[in-house]
């Protein structure tokens, strides 16, 4: 488990009331049989739930079947799958992509979700929680940063990553080093909150022109 240092705590306007909580969509990217992702997502959602500056919604891609063949006129079955995810993405102020690393990259389920949407990502911040073997999923994250840059999203610097992830959680799904991973999550969420609030306020003044 690792984190990059440096984060700022979000506060409300001086002398004013606290801003409304940001809507955070947490995307669980793995749909592999026997996946470890739910262990990580349960922990992360419990950390996010302790914060007053976010409300969270989980988008579990194991329950979504989007085809890789894109269409401007999707069939009814595809529209039904899109209905599960498009509205939560559009309504979100910020995202966290929780991803494993498959063959030096991120899962195809994540790429399909990204490619079926465009405006939903624009001018919003994206954070990452990754897990895997020795790399901790960070190679998947580095590729996702390039993808989201193309979509006019802002990826935050700090990440939460679990190297050899299975060894970091006990049989009940609790982190063995709660202090370390909690600190990493706080740093990433602080940056996500700063960007989420800044971009939400900017878009309220003028639409994003990307």
ABEGO torsion letter per residue (X at the ends): XBBBBEBBBBBBBBGBBBBBBBBBBBBBABABBGBAAAAAAAAAAAAAAABAABBBBBBBAAABBBBABBBABBBAAAAAAAAAAAAAAAABABBBBBBBBBGGBBBAAAAAAAAABAAAABGBBBBBBBBEBAAGGAAAAAAAAAAAAAAGBBBBABBBBBBGAAAABBAAGBBABAAAAAAAAAAAAAAAAAAAAAAAAAAAABBBAX
